C-alpha cells in the first residue's frame, strides 16, 4: 500500500509477472536437466546390457571349463597329445618299413623267376 492508502496493483502485477518468468525459466532449465539425465540413463542401461551379455559369455565359458575338467585334466591332455604324436611317428615308420619289405619281396620274387 502506498502512504496515501491506495494499493499499487501495477507494481505487484509487474513483480508477479517477473517472478512468474523467473519460475518458468527455472522450470525449463530443470526440464532440460531431466532430459539430459534420461539420455544418460539410457546410455547406462545400454552399457549394463552389454556387460550382462559378457557376463553370460563368461558363465558359459566357466561351465565349459568345468565340463572339460570333469573329462580330462591339462596334464592328461598334454600326455594325450604326446601319445598321438608318437603314434603318428610309429605309423610313418611302419608304413615305410612295410613298403620297403614289399619292394624287397617283389624284387626277390622277380630275381627268383629269372634265375630259375
Secondary structure, DSSP 8 states (H G I E B T S, - for coil): --TTS---HHHHHHHHHHHHHHHHHHHHHHHHHHHHHHHHHHHHHHHHHHHHHHHHHHHHHHHHHHHHHHH--HHHHHHHHHHHHHHHHHHHHHHHHHHHHHHHHHHHHHHHHHH-
